[in-house]
Amino acid sequence: MNDETKTVDLAGIGLGPFNLSLAALADGIPDLSAAFFERSPTVSWHAGLTFSDAVLQTSPLKDLVTPVCPTNRWSFLNYLVENGRFYDFMAARFETVSRQEFSDYLAWAADGLSSTHLDAGVEDIDFTGNQFRLRFKDRPDCYSRALAIGTGREPLIPANVVTGPDCFHASQYLHMHPDIAGRRVAVIGGGQSGAEIVLHLLQQDDRMSPDSLSWISRRDGFWTLQEGGLVDQFFTPDYLESYRSMTPELQARALSSQKFASDGLTPSTADAIYRLLYQRRHLRNREDVFLYPGREVVQVQANGRGQTIVSRASNDRREALEADIVILATGYRAAVPGCLRRLAGRLAQEPDGALALGDNYRALWDGPSENPIYGLNHGRRSYGVIDPQLSMAAWRSAVILNDVTGRRAYGLGETERQPMVAWEPRAETLGWEPRMTGS
């Protein structure tokens, strides 16, 4: 790629776990040429929140490849074997894997795959004739028949909030190294990222501890994940098929009802926070941690003495509190990368800015069907609550690769047996008939 222009069947933009999954499974298709480009010189996953004790919320078997091709060399199990730690890992009896180790696994795959290119930011993409042209600053152009957009979501900064050294997004927490000792700290956001930061702050010894800690959440409580085998049925191809058949109104209702199946606190994190709060309040007589659920932050403004946070409660009453450091655990928003600006007018988008997707994760655009653009992590509305999760990443990659090759490159877990949960009404009789009673 450094010496001459190259033409491939599939070009991926970004090397997060979703495009890495696509690259890893594409590596097993001999007659498919692919190239994946990442702007950063290294692959790291949520580096700003990779606490030493942070763990995945899903099984490591739901890795880049295993759900559709367990013999693929880029599995997490093979990563353990090749790094000489399989037996040690098994002996530890982990319930899941640490985020730090999974990030290392992703970097291992990116380093080993021949189709991945780091420090290779795509500056511009246009469509010429029957292929896409990718331009770079310091390498030859690349031409591709199809694109896979996997650049991830961008940090969401609320309106009326100005960021700076003392007010920053949670994704930068470990990079910023804020001096919290003896200072008033506020964490805004009641999801898992906010909880992990609160836990980290509570674990500091007295010399490094904040003077006060406020945790503000728009949610009406600090809700934990809904977990268990029955809940996990939402994260299956069978449910996805059912979701895709729903009307937009039913899809919106399903997304709302399933929110805490994917976007709550892990019970272990919530329990650890509560135990520290109990010890702090009842055993150490410290009343310096304050929890504020049901508040929507409407403004954060520097005041010369720190930051003033103005929030609105459900009864429309406004509150204000003071903080020296504000950490915005306010989530992420969908975004189309700047390199697609030439094609922006030809691409349909969702109201939240995500690419609008049709079947097989194809972005809706006015170009030829022979030149698909696939959207990864753009389908929360069109593919449901599972779309941003690792659980179905390998399955989605298989769907895309089957589509781009025009054949069944990978099985999708089909079976002739009825699914465990009958998401759709069946036409046949269920084995019973109503009985008439009365004289």
Contacts in CASP RR format, 6 or more apart in sequence:
PFRMAT RR
TARGET T0000
AUTHOR 0000-0000-0000
METHOD contacts of the structure
MODEL  1
MNDETKTVDLAGIGLGPFNLSLAALADGIPDLSAAFFERSPTVSWHAGLT
FSDAVLQTSPLKDLVTPVCPTNRWSFLNYLVENGRFYDFMAARFETVSRQ
EFSDYLAWAADGLSSTHLDAGVEDIDFTGNQFRLRFKDRPDCYSRALAIG
TGREPLIPANVVTGPDCFHASQYLHMHPDIAGRRVAVIGGGQSGAEIVLH
LLQQDDRMSPDSLSWISRRDGFWTLQEGGLVDQFFTPDYLESYRSMTPEL
QARALSSQKFASDGLTPSTADAIYRLLYQRRHLRNREDVFLYPGREVVQV
QANGRGQTIVSRASNDRREALEADIVILATGYRAAVPGCLRRLAGRLAQE
PDGALALGDNYRALWDGPSENPIYGLNHGRRSYGVIDPQLSMAAWRSAVI
LNDVTGRRAYGLGETERQPMVAWEPRAETLGWEPRMTGS
1 35 0 8 1.000
1 117 0 8 1.000
1 120 0 8 1.000
1 139 0 8 1.000
1 140 0 8 1.000
1 142 0 8 1.000
2 139 0 8 1.000
2 140 0 8 1.000
3 140 0 8 1.000
4 140 0 8 1.000
5 140 0 8 1.000
5 141 0 8 1.000
5 142 0 8 1.000
5 143 0 8 1.000
6 35 0 8 1.000
6 140 0 8 1.000
6 142 0 8 1.000
6 143 0 8 1.000
7 33 0 8 1.000
7 131 0 8 1.000
7 142 0 8 1.000
7 143 0 8 1.000
7 144 0 8 1.000
8 33 0 8 1.000
8 34 0 8 1.000
8 35 0 8 1.000
8 142 0 8 1.000
8 143 0 8 1.000
8 144 0 8 1.000
8 145 0 8 1.000
9 32 0 8 1.000
9 33 0 8 1.000
9 34 0 8 1.000
9 144 0 8 1.000
9 145 0 8 1.000
9 146 0 8 1.000
9 404 0 8 1.000
10 22 0 8 1.000
10 26 0 8 1.000
10 32 0 8 1.000
10 33 0 8 1.000
10 34 0 8 1.000
10 35 0 8 1.000
10 144 0 8 1.000
10 145 0 8 1.000
10 146 0 8 1.000
10 147 0 8 1.000
10 148 0 8 1.000
10 404 0 8 1.000
11 34 0 8 1.000
11 35 0 8 1.000
11 36 0 8 1.000
11 37 0 8 1.000
11 132 0 8 1.000
11 134 0 8 1.000
11 142 0 8 1.000
11 144 0 8 1.000
11 146 0 8 1.000
11 147 0 8 1.000
11 148 0 8 1.000
12 19 0 8 1.000
12 22 0 8 1.000
12 23 0 8 1.000
12 34 0 8 1.000
12 35 0 8 1.000
12 36 0 8 1.000
12 37 0 8 1.000
12 144 0 8 1.000
12 147 0 8 1.000
12 148 0 8 1.000
12 149 0 8 1.000
12 150 0 8 1.000
13 19 0 8 1.000
13 36 0 8 1.000
13 37 0 8 1.000
13 122 0 8 1.000
13 125 0 8 1.000
13 134 0 8 1.000
13 147 0 8 1.000
13 148 0 8 1.000
13 149 0 8 1.000
13 150 0 8 1.000
13 151 0 8 1.000
13 337 0 8 1.000
13 339 0 8 1.000
14 36 0 8 1.000
14 37 0 8 1.000
14 38 0 8 1.000
14 39 0 8 1.000
14 150 0 8 1.000
14 151 0 8 1.000
14 152 0 8 1.000
15 23 0 8 1.000
15 36 0 8 1.000
15 37 0 8 1.000
15 38 0 8 1.000
15 43 0 8 1.000
15 110 0 8 1.000
15 116 0 8 1.000
15 118 0 8 1.000
16 38 0 8 1.000
16 43 0 8 1.000
16 45 0 8 1.000
16 106 0 8 1.000
16 150 0 8 1.000
16 152 0 8 1.000
17 45 0 8 1.000
17 64 0 8 1.000
17 106 0 8 1.000
17 390 0 8 1.000
17 393 0 8 1.000
18 150 0 8 1.000
18 152 0 8 1.000
18 376 0 8 1.000
18 377 0 8 1.000
18 393 0 8 1.000
18 396 0 8 1.000
18 397 0 8 1.000
19 36 0 8 1.000
19 148 0 8 1.000
19 150 0 8 1.000
19 376 0 8 1.000
20 36 0 8 1.000
20 43 0 8 1.000
20 64 0 8 1.000
20 106 0 8 1.000
20 109 0 8 1.000
20 110 0 8 1.000
20 113 0 8 1.000
20 116 0 8 1.000
21 64 0 8 1.000
21 65 0 8 1.000
21 393 0 8 1.000
21 394 0 8 1.000
21 396 0 8 1.000
21 397 0 8 1.000
22 34 0 8 1.000
22 36 0 8 1.000
22 148 0 8 1.000
22 376 0 8 1.000
22 397 0 8 1.000
22 400 0 8 1.000
22 401 0 8 1.000
23 34 0 8 1.000
23 36 0 8 1.000
23 109 0 8 1.000
23 110 0 8 1.000
23 113 0 8 1.000
23 115 0 8 1.000
23 116 0 8 1.000
24 64 0 8 1.000
24 65 0 8 1.000
24 72 0 8 1.000
24 74 0 8 1.000
24 109 0 8 1.000
24 113 0 8 1.000
24 397 0 8 1.000
25 64 0 8 1.000
25 65 0 8 1.000
25 68 0 8 1.000
25 69 0 8 1.000
25 72 0 8 1.000
25 394 0 8 1.000
25 397 0 8 1.000
25 398 0 8 1.000
25 401 0 8 1.000
25 410 0 8 1.000
26 32 0 8 1.000
26 34 0 8 1.000
26 115 0 8 1.000
26 397 0 8 1.000
26 401 0 8 1.000
27 72 0 8 1.000
27 73 0 8 1.000
27 74 0 8 1.000
27 113 0 8 1.000
27 114 0 8 1.000
27 115 0 8 1.000
28 69 0 8 1.000
28 72 0 8 1.000
29 401 0 8 1.000
29 405 0 8 1.000
29 409 0 8 1.000
31 405 0 8 1.000
32 401 0 8 1.000
32 404 0 8 1.000
32 405 0 8 1.000
32 409 0 8 1.000
34 115 0 8 1.000
35 115 0 8 1.000
35 117 0 8 1.000
35 142 0 8 1.000
35 144 0 8 1.000
36 113 0 8 1.000
36 115 0 8 1.000
36 116 0 8 1.000
36 117 0 8 1.000
36 148 0 8 1.000
37 117 0 8 1.000
37 120 0 8 1.000
37 121 0 8 1.000
37 122 0 8 1.000
37 134 0 8 1.000
37 136 0 8 1.000
37 142 0 8 1.000
38 110 0 8 1.000
38 116 0 8 1.000
38 117 0 8 1.000
38 118 0 8 1.000
38 119 0 8 1.000
38 120 0 8 1.000
38 121 0 8 1.000
39 119 0 8 1.000
39 120 0 8 1.000
39 121 0 8 1.000
39 122 0 8 1.000
40 118 0 8 1.000
40 119 0 8 1.000
41 118 0 8 1.000
41 119 0 8 1.000
42 107 0 8 1.000
42 118 0 8 1.000
43 106 0 8 1.000
43 107 0 8 1.000
43 110 0 8 1.000
43 111 0 8 1.000
43 118 0 8 1.000
44 50 0 8 1.000
44 103 0 8 1.000
44 107 0 8 1.000
45 99 0 8 1.000
45 102 0 8 1.000
45 103 0 8 1.000
45 106 0 8 1.000
46 99 0 8 1.000
46 103 0 8 1.000
46 171 0 8 1.000
47 103 0 8 1.000
47 174 0 8 1.000
47 175 0 8 1.000
48 171 0 8 1.000
48 172 0 8 1.000
48 173 0 8 1.000
48 174 0 8 1.000
48 175 0 8 1.000
49 99 0 8 1.000
49 170 0 8 1.000
49 171 0 8 1.000
49 173 0 8 1.000
49 174 0 8 1.000
49 193 0 8 1.000
49 196 0 8 1.000
49 197 0 8 1.000
50 99 0 8 1.000
50 100 0 8 1.000
50 103 0 8 1.000
50 174 0 8 1.000
51 99 0 8 1.000
51 174 0 8 1.000
51 196 0 8 1.000
51 200 0 8 1.000
52 98 0 8 1.000
52 100 0 8 1.000
53 98 0 8 1.000
54 98 0 8 1.000
54 99 0 8 1.000
54 100 0 8 1.000
54 196 0 8 1.000
55 94 0 8 1.000
55 95 0 8 1.000
55 96 0 8 1.000
55 97 0 8 1.000
55 98 0 8 1.000
55 99 0 8 1.000
55 266 0 8 1.000
55 268 0 8 1.000
56 96 0 8 1.000
56 97 0 8 1.000
56 98 0 8 1.000
56 99 0 8 1.000
56 102 0 8 1.000
56 390 0 8 1.000
57 96 0 8 1.000
57 192 0 8 1.000
57 225 0 8 1.000
57 266 0 8 1.000
58 96 0 8 1.000
58 389 0 8 1.000
58 390 0 8 1.000
58 391 0 8 1.000
59 96 0 8 1.000
60 76 0 8 1.000
60 96 0 8 1.000
60 97 0 8 1.000
60 102 0 8 1.000
61 67 0 8 1.000
61 76 0 8 1.000
62 390 0 8 1.000
62 391 0 8 1.000
62 392 0 8 1.000
62 393 0 8 1.000
62 394 0 8 1.000
63 75 0 8 1.000
63 76 0 8 1.000
63 105 0 8 1.000
63 390 0 8 1.000
63 394 0 8 1.000
64 72 0 8 1.000
64 74 0 8 1.000
64 75 0 8 1.000
64 76 0 8 1.000
64 106 0 8 1.000
64 109 0 8 1.000
64 393 0 8 1.000
64 394 0 8 1.000
64 397 0 8 1.000
65 72 0 8 1.000
65 74 0 8 1.000
65 75 0 8 1.000
65 394 0 8 1.000
66 72 0 8 1.000
66 75 0 8 1.000
66 76 0 8 1.000
66 77 0 8 1.000
66 394 0 8 1.000
67 392 0 8 1.000
67 394 0 8 1.000
67 395 0 8 1.000
68 394 0 8 1.000
68 395 0 8 1.000
68 397 0 8 1.000
68 398 0 8 1.000
68 410 0 8 1.000
68 411 0 8 1.000
68 412 0 8 1.000
68 413 0 8 1.000
69 394 0 8 1.000
69 398 0 8 1.000
69 410 0 8 1.000
72 78 0 8 1.000
74 109 0 8 1.000
74 113 0 8 1.000
76 97 0 8 1.000
76 102 0 8 1.000
76 105 0 8 1.000
77 86 0 8 1.000
79 105 0 8 1.000
79 108 0 8 1.000
79 109 0 8 1.000
80 86 0 8 1.000
80 89 0 8 1.000
82 108 0 8 1.000
83 108 0 8 1.000
110 116 0 8 1.000
110 118 0 8 1.000
120 136 0 8 1.000
120 139 0 8 1.000
121 136 0 8 1.000
121 137 0 8 1.000
121 339 0 8 1.000
122 134 0 8 1.000
122 135 0 8 1.000
122 136 0 8 1.000
122 337 0 8 1.000
122 339 0 8 1.000
123 135 0 8 1.000
123 136 0 8 1.000
123 137 0 8 1.000
123 339 0 8 1.000
124 134 0 8 1.000
124 135 0 8 1.000
124 339 0 8 1.000
124 341 0 8 1.000
124 342 0 8 1.000
125 132 0 8 1.000
125 133 0 8 1.000
125 134 0 8 1.000
125 135 0 8 1.000
125 147 0 8 1.000
125 339 0 8 1.000
125 340 0 8 1.000
125 342 0 8 1.000
125 343 0 8 1.000
126 132 0 8 1.000
126 133 0 8 1.000
126 342 0 8 1.000
126 343 0 8 1.000
127 133 0 8 1.000
127 342 0 8 1.000
127 343 0 8 1.000
127 367 0 8 1.000
127 371 0 8 1.000
130 145 0 8 1.000
130 368 0 8 1.000
130 370 0 8 1.000
130 371 0 8 1.000
131 143 0 8 1.000
131 144 0 8 1.000
131 145 0 8 1.000
131 371 0 8 1.000
132 143 0 8 1.000
132 144 0 8 1.000
132 145 0 8 1.000
132 146 0 8 1.000
132 147 0 8 1.000
132 371 0 8 1.000
133 141 0 8 1.000
133 142 0 8 1.000
133 143 0 8 1.000
134 141 0 8 1.000
134 142 0 8 1.000
134 143 0 8 1.000
134 144 0 8 1.000
134 339 0 8 1.000
135 141 0 8 1.000
136 142 0 8 1.000
145 370 0 8 1.000
145 371 0 8 1.000
145 404 0 8 1.000
146 371 0 8 1.000
146 372 0 8 1.000
146 373 0 8 1.000
146 374 0 8 1.000
146 404 0 8 1.000
147 372 0 8 1.000
147 373 0 8 1.000
147 374 0 8 1.000
148 373 0 8 1.000
148 374 0 8 1.000
148 375 0 8 1.000
148 376 0 8 1.000
148 400 0 8 1.000
149 336 0 8 1.000
149 337 0 8 1.000
149 340 0 8 1.000
149 355 0 8 1.000
149 363 0 8 1.000
149 373 0 8 1.000
149 374 0 8 1.000
149 375 0 8 1.000
149 376 0 8 1.000
149 378 0 8 1.000
150 375 0 8 1.000
150 376 0 8 1.000
150 377 0 8 1.000
151 335 0 8 1.000
151 337 0 8 1.000
152 332 0 8 1.000
152 335 0 8 1.000
152 376 0 8 1.000
152 377 0 8 1.000
153 332 0 8 1.000
153 333 0 8 1.000
153 334 0 8 1.000
153 335 0 8 1.000
153 377 0 8 1.000
153 388 0 8 1.000
154 332 0 8 1.000
154 333 0 8 1.000
154 335 0 8 1.000
155 169 0 8 1.000
155 170 0 8 1.000
155 171 0 8 1.000
155 328 0 8 1.000
155 330 0 8 1.000
155 331 0 8 1.000
155 332 0 8 1.000
155 333 0 8 1.000
156 169 0 8 1.000
156 330 0 8 1.000
156 331 0 8 1.000
156 332 0 8 1.000
156 333 0 8 1.000
157 163 0 8 1.000
157 169 0 8 1.000
157 328 0 8 1.000
157 330 0 8 1.000
158 188 0 8 1.000
158 297 0 8 1.000
158 300 0 8 1.000
158 328 0 8 1.000
158 330 0 8 1.000
160 298 0 8 1.000
160 299 0 8 1.000
160 300 0 8 1.000
160 301 0 8 1.000
161 167 0 8 1.000
161 297 0 8 1.000
161 299 0 8 1.000
161 300 0 8 1.000
161 328 0 8 1.000
162 300 0 8 1.000
162 301 0 8 1.000
162 302 0 8 1.000
163 169 0 8 1.000
163 328 0 8 1.000
165 176 0 8 1.000
166 178 0 8 1.000
166 302 0 8 1.000
166 306 0 8 1.000
166 307 0 8 1.000
166 324 0 8 1.000
166 325 0 8 1.000
166 326 0 8 1.000
167 300 0 8 1.000
167 302 0 8 1.000
167 307 0 8 1.000
167 325 0 8 1.000
167 326 0 8 1.000
167 328 0 8 1.000
168 176 0 8 1.000
168 178 0 8 1.000
168 326 0 8 1.000
168 327 0 8 1.000
168 328 0 8 1.000
169 327 0 8 1.000
169 328 0 8 1.000
169 330 0 8 1.000
170 187 0 8 1.000
170 193 0 8 1.000
170 194 0 8 1.000
170 197 0 8 1.000
170 327 0 8 1.000
170 328 0 8 1.000
170 329 0 8 1.000
170 330 0 8 1.000
170 331 0 8 1.000
171 193 0 8 1.000
171 332 0 8 1.000
173 197 0 8 1.000
173 327 0 8 1.000
178 185 0 8 1.000
178 325 0 8 1.000
178 327 0 8 1.000
180 201 0 8 1.000
180 204 0 8 1.000
180 208 0 8 1.000
180 209 0 8 1.000
180 210 0 8 1.000
180 325 0 8 1.000
181 207 0 8 1.000
181 208 0 8 1.000
181 209 0 8 1.000
181 210 0 8 1.000
182 209 0 8 1.000
182 210 0 8 1.000
182 211 0 8 1.000
183 210 0 8 1.000
183 211 0 8 1.000
183 324 0 8 1.000
183 325 0 8 1.000
184 210 0 8 1.000
184 211 0 8 1.000
184 212 0 8 1.000
184 214 0 8 1.000
184 322 0 8 1.000
184 323 0 8 1.000
184 324 0 8 1.000
184 325 0 8 1.000
185 201 0 8 1.000
185 210 0 8 1.000
185 212 0 8 1.000
185 213 0 8 1.000
185 214 0 8 1.000
185 323 0 8 1.000
185 324 0 8 1.000
185 325 0 8 1.000
185 326 0 8 1.000
185 327 0 8 1.000
186 213 0 8 1.000
186 214 0 8 1.000
186 215 0 8 1.000
186 216 0 8 1.000
186 307 0 8 1.000
186 309 0 8 1.000
186 321 0 8 1.000
186 323 0 8 1.000
186 325 0 8 1.000
186 326 0 8 1.000
186 327 0 8 1.000
187 194 0 8 1.000
187 197 0 8 1.000
187 198 0 8 1.000
187 201 0 8 1.000
187 213 0 8 1.000
187 214 0 8 1.000
187 215 0 8 1.000
187 216 0 8 1.000
187 327 0 8 1.000
187 329 0 8 1.000
188 216 0 8 1.000
188 217 0 8 1.000
188 297 0 8 1.000
188 300 0 8 1.000
188 309 0 8 1.000
188 326 0 8 1.000
188 327 0 8 1.000
188 328 0 8 1.000
188 329 0 8 1.000
188 330 0 8 1.000
189 215 0 8 1.000
189 216 0 8 1.000
189 217 0 8 1.000
189 218 0 8 1.000
189 328 0 8 1.000
189 329 0 8 1.000
189 330 0 8 1.000
189 331 0 8 1.000
190 215 0 8 1.000
190 216 0 8 1.000
190 217 0 8 1.000
190 218 0 8 1.000
190 219 0 8 1.000
190 222 0 8 1.000
190 265 0 8 1.000
190 293 0 8 1.000
190 329 0 8 1.000
191 217 0 8 1.000
191 219 0 8 1.000
191 263 0 8 1.000
191 264 0 8 1.000
191 265 0 8 1.000
191 329 0 8 1.000
192 263 0 8 1.000
192 264 0 8 1.000
192 265 0 8 1.000
192 266 0 8 1.000
192 269 0 8 1.000
193 329 0 8 1.000
193 331 0 8 1.000
194 215 0 8 1.000
194 327 0 8 1.000
194 329 0 8 1.000
195 222 0 8 1.000
195 265 0 8 1.000
195 266 0 8 1.000
195 269 0 8 1.000
195 270 0 8 1.000
195 273 0 8 1.000
196 269 0 8 1.000
197 327 0 8 1.000
197 329 0 8 1.000
198 213 0 8 1.000
198 215 0 8 1.000
198 273 0 8 1.000
199 269 0 8 1.000
199 272 0 8 1.000
199 273 0 8 1.000
199 276 0 8 1.000
201 209 0 8 1.000
201 210 0 8 1.000
201 213 0 8 1.000
202 213 0 8 1.000
202 273 0 8 1.000
202 276 0 8 1.000
202 277 0 8 1.000
202 280 0 8 1.000
202 289 0 8 1.000
203 276 0 8 1.000
204 210 0 8 1.000
210 288 0 8 1.000
210 325 0 8 1.000
211 288 0 8 1.000
212 288 0 8 1.000
212 289 0 8 1.000
212 290 0 8 1.000
213 288 0 8 1.000
213 289 0 8 1.000
213 290 0 8 1.000
214 289 0 8 1.000
214 290 0 8 1.000
214 291 0 8 1.000
214 292 0 8 1.000
214 309 0 8 1.000
214 321 0 8 1.000
214 323 0 8 1.000
215 222 0 8 1.000
215 289 0 8 1.000
215 290 0 8 1.000
215 291 0 8 1.000
215 292 0 8 1.000
216 292 0 8 1.000
216 295 0 8 1.000
216 297 0 8 1.000
216 309 0 8 1.000
216 311 0 8 1.000
217 291 0 8 1.000
217 292 0 8 1.000
217 293 0 8 1.000
217 294 0 8 1.000
217 295 0 8 1.000
218 294 0 8 1.000
218 295 0 8 1.000
218 296 0 8 1.000
218 297 0 8 1.000
219 293 0 8 1.000
219 294 0 8 1.000
220 293 0 8 1.000
220 294 0 8 1.000
220 314 0 8 1.000
221 293 0 8 1.000
221 294 0 8 1.000
222 265 0 8 1.000
222 270 0 8 1.000
222 291 0 8 1.000
222 293 0 8 1.000
223 260 0 8 1.000
223 264 0 8 1.000
223 265 0 8 1.000
224 260 0 8 1.000
224 264 0 8 1.000
224 265 0 8 1.000
224 266 0 8 1.000
224 267 0 8 1.000
224 270 0 8 1.000
225 260 0 8 1.000
225 261 0 8 1.000
225 262 0 8 1.000
225 263 0 8 1.000
225 264 0 8 1.000
225 265 0 8 1.000
225 266 0 8 1.000
225 267 0 8 1.000
226 260 0 8 1.000
226 261 0 8 1.000
227 267 0 8 1.000
230 421 0 8 1.000
231 261 0 8 1.000
233 239 0 8 1.000
233 420 0 8 1.000
233 421 0 8 1.000
234 258 0 8 1.000
234 261 0 8 1.000
234 385 0 8 1.000
234 386 0 8 1.000
235 261 0 8 1.000
235 386 0 8 1.000
235 389 0 8 1.000
235 391 0 8 1.000
235 392 0 8 1.000
236 419 0 8 1.000
237 392 0 8 1.000
237 395 0 8 1.000
237 412 0 8 1.000
237 413 0 8 1.000
238 419 0 8 1.000
238 420 0 8 1.000
238 421 0 8 1.000
238 423 0 8 1.000
239 386 0 8 1.000
239 421 0 8 1.000
239 423 0 8 1.000
240 383 0 8 1.000
240 384 0 8 1.000
240 386 0 8 1.000
240 392 0 8 1.000
241 423 0 8 1.000
242 423 0 8 1.000
242 424 0 8 1.000
243 251 0 8 1.000
243 254 0 8 1.000
243 383 0 8 1.000
243 384 0 8 1.000
244 382 0 8 1.000
244 383 0 8 1.000
245 424 0 8 1.000
246 254 0 8 1.000
251 381 0 8 1.000
251 382 0 8 1.000
251 384 0 8 1.000
254 384 0 8 1.000
254 385 0 8 1.000
255 380 0 8 1.000
255 381 0 8 1.000
255 384 0 8 1.000
255 385 0 8 1.000
258 384 0 8 1.000
258 385 0 8 1.000
259 385 0 8 1.000
261 385 0 8 1.000
262 385 0 8 1.000
262 386 0 8 1.000
262 388 0 8 1.000
262 389 0 8 1.000
277 289 0 8 1.000
280 286 0 8 1.000
280 288 0 8 1.000
280 289 0 8 1.000
281 287 0 8 1.000
281 289 0 8 1.000
292 311 0 8 1.000
292 319 0 8 1.000
292 321 0 8 1.000
294 313 0 8 1.000
294 314 0 8 1.000
295 311 0 8 1.000
295 312 0 8 1.000
295 313 0 8 1.000
295 319 0 8 1.000
296 311 0 8 1.000
296 312 0 8 1.000
297 309 0 8 1.000
297 310 0 8 1.000
297 311 0 8 1.000
298 310 0 8 1.000
298 311 0 8 1.000
298 312 0 8 1.000
298 318 0 8 1.000
299 308 0 8 1.000
299 309 0 8 1.000
299 310 0 8 1.000
300 307 0 8 1.000
300 308 0 8 1.000
300 309 0 8 1.000
300 310 0 8 1.000
300 326 0 8 1.000
301 307 0 8 1.000
301 308 0 8 1.000
301 310 0 8 1.000
302 308 0 8 1.000
303 322 0 8 1.000
305 322 0 8 1.000
306 322 0 8 1.000
306 323 0 8 1.000
306 324 0 8 1.000
307 322 0 8 1.000
307 323 0 8 1.000
307 324 0 8 1.000
307 325 0 8 1.000
307 326 0 8 1.000
308 320 0 8 1.000
308 321 0 8 1.000
308 322 0 8 1.000
309 320 0 8 1.000
309 321 0 8 1.000
309 322 0 8 1.000
309 323 0 8 1.000
309 326 0 8 1.000
310 318 0 8 1.000
310 319 0 8 1.000
310 320 0 8 1.000
311 318 0 8 1.000
311 319 0 8 1.000
311 320 0 8 1.000
311 321 0 8 1.000
312 318 0 8 1.000
312 319 0 8 1.000
313 319 0 8 1.000
333 352 0 8 1.000
333 353 0 8 1.000
334 350 0 8 1.000
334 352 0 8 1.000
334 353 0 8 1.000
334 354 0 8 1.000
334 355 0 8 1.000
334 377 0 8 1.000
334 378 0 8 1.000
334 380 0 8 1.000
335 353 0 8 1.000
336 344 0 8 1.000
336 347 0 8 1.000
336 349 0 8 1.000
336 353 0 8 1.000
336 354 0 8 1.000
336 355 0 8 1.000
340 347 0 8 1.000
343 365 0 8 1.000
343 373 0 8 1.000
346 365 0 8 1.000
346 366 0 8 1.000
346 367 0 8 1.000
347 355 0 8 1.000
347 356 0 8 1.000
347 363 0 8 1.000
347 364 0 8 1.000
347 365 0 8 1.000
347 373 0 8 1.000
348 355 0 8 1.000
348 356 0 8 1.000
348 363 0 8 1.000
348 364 0 8 1.000
348 365 0 8 1.000
349 355 0 8 1.000
349 356 0 8 1.000
350 356 0 8 1.000
350 378 0 8 1.000
350 379 0 8 1.000
350 381 0 8 1.000
350 382 0 8 1.000
352 381 0 8 1.000
354 378 0 8 1.000
354 379 0 8 1.000
354 380 0 8 1.000
354 381 0 8 1.000
355 363 0 8 1.000
355 364 0 8 1.000
355 373 0 8 1.000
355 375 0 8 1.000
355 378 0 8 1.000
355 379 0 8 1.000
356 363 0 8 1.000
356 364 0 8 1.000
356 382 0 8 1.000
357 363 0 8 1.000
357 364 0 8 1.000
357 375 0 8 1.000
357 378 0 8 1.000
357 379 0 8 1.000
357 382 0 8 1.000
357 383 0 8 1.000
358 364 0 8 1.000
358 382 0 8 1.000
360 372 0 8 1.000
360 374 0 8 1.000
360 399 0 8 1.000
360 400 0 8 1.000
360 402 0 8 1.000
360 403 0 8 1.000
361 374 0 8 1.000
361 375 0 8 1.000
361 376 0 8 1.000
361 379 0 8 1.000
361 383 0 8 1.000
361 396 0 8 1.000
361 399 0 8 1.000
361 400 0 8 1.000
361 403 0 8 1.000
362 372 0 8 1.000
362 373 0 8 1.000
362 374 0 8 1.000
362 375 0 8 1.000
362 403 0 8 1.000
363 372 0 8 1.000
363 373 0 8 1.000
363 374 0 8 1.000
363 375 0 8 1.000
363 378 0 8 1.000
365 373 0 8 1.000
372 403 0 8 1.000
372 404 0 8 1.000
374 400 0 8 1.000
374 403 0 8 1.000
374 404 0 8 1.000
376 396 0 8 1.000
377 387 0 8 1.000
377 388 0 8 1.000
378 387 0 8 1.000
379 387 0 8 1.000
380 387 0 8 1.000
380 388 0 8 1.000
386 392 0 8 1.000
395 412 0 8 1.000
398 409 0 8 1.000
398 410 0 8 1.000
398 411 0 8 1.000
398 412 0 8 1.000
399 412 0 8 1.000
401 409 0 8 1.000
401 410 0 8 1.000
402 408 0 8 1.000
402 409 0 8 1.000
402 410 0 8 1.000
402 411 0 8 1.000
402 412 0 8 1.000
END
